[in-house]
Amino acid sequence: MLRIGVQSSIAVNHEEPLEDLKRLKEIGFSSIDFSLHSYLTNKDLYKTKKNPFFDKSEEELYEYFAPLRNGCEESGIEIFQMHMPYPNYVPTASGEFNDYLREVMAVKSMKICSYLGCRYIVIHGFKLSRFLGSEELEWQETQKFIEFLAPFAAEHGITICIENIYESAGAHIIEGPCCNAAKAVKRIDEINAKYGTEVLGFCFDTGHANLVGINFREFIETLGSRLKVLHIHDNDGMADLHQVPFTFTRSRENKPSTDWDGFVKGLKAIGYDGVLSFETSPVLKSFPEELRGDALRVIYRIGCYLGNL
């Protein structure tokens, strides 16, 4: 059976993590998706606000995250993947602000990733197609960002993972960056060939895919071995809710709103051997603190179910 992981946000106290990590291990989880993006949130970044967290020196950051690294080693929980703060570029912000995101936040995120012994770091492609006029020009800017980080990734054995994301256009949800699997395959292969190693891979996000109507099985099979990590969560097809799989249905006949069957068949078809990682921290917010352990057990059991289909 595939290994099962969960987002660290809410589930783990990053400053005093050991007891929470031991609880995850006891439940059955083998890994966490480290929520680095909780230290510089997208809500603030879209408002061009930043805090001083990433102004810490490298040594200060390593000292801050030492309890998490040590807690993972002691508990037997692996940091399999992590999420860089996003967006990595804000088109309405100043050049100084965007330089900070690239040269300070992104660089230190990669160094934290290496310090924690994490192999995969997920980024969001730049949402620029409406500003630049085409998806191709949008990708060129994302590629510059990836190649800025690629030498460090190659040296330290890190794979940067792009993910399929959506875009909001008025009251509509439309495809955002990296929603074309064939283009993603071509771009990943070209960059990896250039650096002679897997500096770039893909993170398939089930919630985002559901919002824009992606065919799960076809998309995953097209990605093949380039699929390295997963963001598993559910929604109603209208909003990015990050809820537990099988939560939503499309009709009174209770057919799930998300194609979990196609998801599993796609993973099986490509021989995916990574982690079934749940990006479901909002679920834990909705439960009383006394029930969070039970909610985590439900998430783990759903992972077992998907892994055994």
Stockholm file with secondary structure:
# STOCKHOLM 1.0

chainA/1-309         MLRIGVQSSIAVNHEEPLEDLKRLKEIGFSSIDFSLHSYLTNKDLYKTKKNPFFDKSEEELYEYFAPLRNGCEESGIEIFQMHMPYPNYVPTASGEFNDYLREVMAVKSMKICSYLGCRYIVIHGFKLSRFLGSEELEWQETQKFIEFLAPFAAEHGITICIENIYESAGAHIIEGPCCNAAKAVKRIDEINAKYGTEVLGFCFDTGHANLVGINFREFIETLGSRLKVLHIHDNDGMADLHQVPFTFTRSRENKPSTDWDGFVKGLKAIGYDGVLSFETSPVLKSFPEELRGDALRVIYRIGCYLGNL
#=GR chainA/1-309 SS CCEEEEECTTTSCSSSCHHHHHHHHHHTCCEEEECGGGGSCHHHHHTTCCCSGGGSCHHHHHHHHHHHHHHHHHHTCEEEEEECCSCSCCTTSCHHHHHHIIIIIIHHHHHHHHHTTCCEEEECCCCCHHHHSSHHHHHHHHHHHHHHHHHHHHHHTCEEEEECCEEEETTEEEECTTCCHHHHHHHHHHHHHHHTSCCEEEEEEHHHHHHHTCCHHHHHHHHGGGEEEEEBCBCCSSSCCCBCTTCCBSSTTCCBSSCHHHHHHHHHHHTCCSEEEECCHHHHHHSCGGGHHHHHHHHHHHHHHHHHC
#=GC SS_cons         CCEEEEECTTTSCSSSCHHHHHHHHHHTCCEEEECGGGGSCHHHHHTTCCCSGGGSCHHHHHHHHHHHHHHHHHHTCEEEEEECCSCSCCTTSCHHHHHHIIIIIIHHHHHHHHHTTCCEEEECCCCCHHHHSSHHHHHHHHHHHHHHHHHHHHHHTCEEEEECCEEEETTEEEECTTCCHHHHHHHHHHHHHHHTSCCEEEEEEHHHHHHHTCCHHHHHHHHGGGEEEEEBCBCCSSSCCCBCTTCCBSSTTCCBSSCHHHHHHHHHHHTCCSEEEECCHHHHHHSCGGGHHHHHHHHHHHHHHHHHC
//
